[in-house]
Amino acid sequence: MEPTQIARTYFDSWKRQDFDGLRAILADDVTFSGPMGTASGADDYVTQLAGFGQMLDDITIEKMLADDRDVLTWFNLHPKGGDPVPVVNWCHVEDGLAQRVRVVFDPRPLL
């Protein structure tokens, strides 16, 4: 899969709460870091995304930019009962799997 396909599958699976589909595009040793925590390994990351997803009504992608192995996605988290929160996600792909994911956003509206 191309990096943009990996990123689209990531967001589509997360939005649909298809965590098996999400797990399938993650490297076993994927790492994640963001303002609300870190994860090491695919199972840990999927568990965290599943929990975080319980707070959301929707995820909307605004823009996706890619090069050979990296995808930057500007998207909005739509928390239940709150205003959209803009987020940037940097996904690094190796051997057809997401290897590293970094996110940047202001977490204050979610706290």
KAJOGI-V120533 format. One record per pair of residues at least 24 apart in sequence whose C-alpha atoms are under 7 Angstrom apart, sorted by sequence separation. I is the first residue (numbers start at 1). J is the second residue. D is the distance in whole Angstrom. If there is no record, write none. Layout:
((I,J,D) (I,J,D))
//
This chain:
((55,79,6) (56,80,5) (69,93,5) (55,80,6) (69,94,7) (19,46,7) (15,58,7) (15,59,6) (4,66,7) (7,71,7) (3,69,6) (3,70,7) (4,71,6) (3,71,6) (30,98,7) (31,99,7) (32,100,6) (33,101,7) (34,102,6) (30,99,5) (31,100,5) (32,101,5) (33,102,5) (34,103,5) (35,104,7) (27,97,5) (30,100,5) (31,101,6) (32,102,6) (33,103,7) (34,104,6) (35,105,7) (26,97,5) (27,98,6) (25,97,5) (26,98,5) (27,99,5) (35,107,7) (25,98,6) (26,99,7) (3,93,6) (6,97,7) (6,98,7) (2,96,7) (1,96,5))
//
